[in-house]
Amino acid sequence: MLPISHKTDGADKNKFASEYAVGEAAKKGLPLGAVVSFPRAVTNPVGFLRADGSTFSQQTFPDLYRTLGNSNQLPDLTRSDVGMTAYFAMDNIPAGWIAFDEIATQVTEQRYPELYRHLVGKYGSINSVPKVADRFLRNAGNGLSVGQTQGDAIRNITGRFGPLDNDLKSYLKTMLDGPFYLIEDEKYFGLNGSWNNNNPLVGFDASRVVPTAEENRPKSLALKLCIKAVNSLDDVVFWIKSHGEVTNAGALDAGRLAQGLQDKADRNHT
C-alpha cells in the first residue's frame, strides 16, 4: 500500500494525495465551473466539458454538479449572431457582414452555411429572400410577420361639394376623373342660376397644402443595411472546467478516492 501525502507541490509518484492535498491543489489552478475559450481546432481539452447546454452525469462529475448549484445542466454558450441585421453609416462593410440585398448573389451553402440554413428555413430558398431597396422597415407584429412585404399606400382622403342640379350632374358625370365622383343617392336642393361653358371645373391638388413627390415617403436618411454572415466567435469554442487531469474517468472524484484509500489503510492496520 502506497503512503498518503498531504503535500500540495510534491513530485513523488509513489504516494497517494490526501483529500486535503487535492483540495489545496485545486485552489491553485482554474476553479471548477470556470468558463474559458479554446481555438475551434481544440476538440477535447483535458479537464473540460463543452459549454453547449447538454447534461452530464452527476456521478461522473460530482464536484461540478455541486458547483453548478446541484445541477447537471451545462451552460449553453454556443450562441451565434449570424442573421442579425444592422445599419452602417459608411460604404465599407466590416468583415463578417454582407449587404442585405446581396444575399442572393453572396450567400451559398458552402460559403455561409449557418446563414444559408437560417434563410432557407424561413423563406424556402435564397432567391425568395425579399429585397429591402426602396423599402422602409417595420417591426413584426400587429398582423405583420417577419419577411412580409407591403406595397406603398396612403390614408384615404375624402370630401364632397354640392348640391348640383340635374343638368350639371349629368355633365359632371362624364367629366369627373381621378379622386372625384358623383354621389347620387342623397337628397339635395337644386342650384340657382344656369350652367354655361364658361364655368370652371373643380380641381384637386394636394401639393398646394403638403409636400409631394413621385413617391410616398416620410423624412428619411439613407444608410446601408447589412446582415451578419459570419459568427463573431466563429474561431473559438467555450468550455467549462469540470475536473482535473485524470487517467481514469471512474476516479474523477479524487477526494473520495483518497478518503477511500485512507479508510482501507486504516482497516489493514487493525
HELIX and SHEET records of a PDB file:
HELIX    1   1 GLU A   19  LYS A   28  1                                  10    
HELIX    2   2 PRO A   62  THR A   67  1                                   6    
HELIX    3   3 PHE A  100  GLU A  102  5                                   3    
HELIX    4   4 ILE A  103  GLN A  106  1                                   4    
HELIX    5   5 PRO A  113  TYR A  123  1                                  11    
HELIX    6   6 ILE A  126  SER A  128  5                                   3    
HELIX    7   7 ASN A  166  MET A  175  1                                  10    
HELIX    8   8 ALA A  206  ARG A  208  5                                   3    
HELIX    9   9 ALA A  249  ALA A  251  5                                   3    
HELIX   10  10 ALA A  254  ASN A  268  1                                  15    
SHEET    1   A 2 ILE A   4  SER A   5  0                                        
SHEET    2   A 2 PHE A  16  ALA A  17  1                                        
SHEET    1   B 3 VAL A  35  PRO A  39  0                                        
SHEET    2   B 3 VAL A 236  LYS A 241 -1                                        
SHEET    3   B 3 PHE A  48  ARG A  50 -1                                        
SHEET    1   C 3 THR A  85  PHE A  88  0                                        
SHEET    2   C 3 LYS A 224  LYS A 228 -1                                        
SHEET    3   C 3 TRP A  97  ALA A  99 -1                                        
END                                                                             
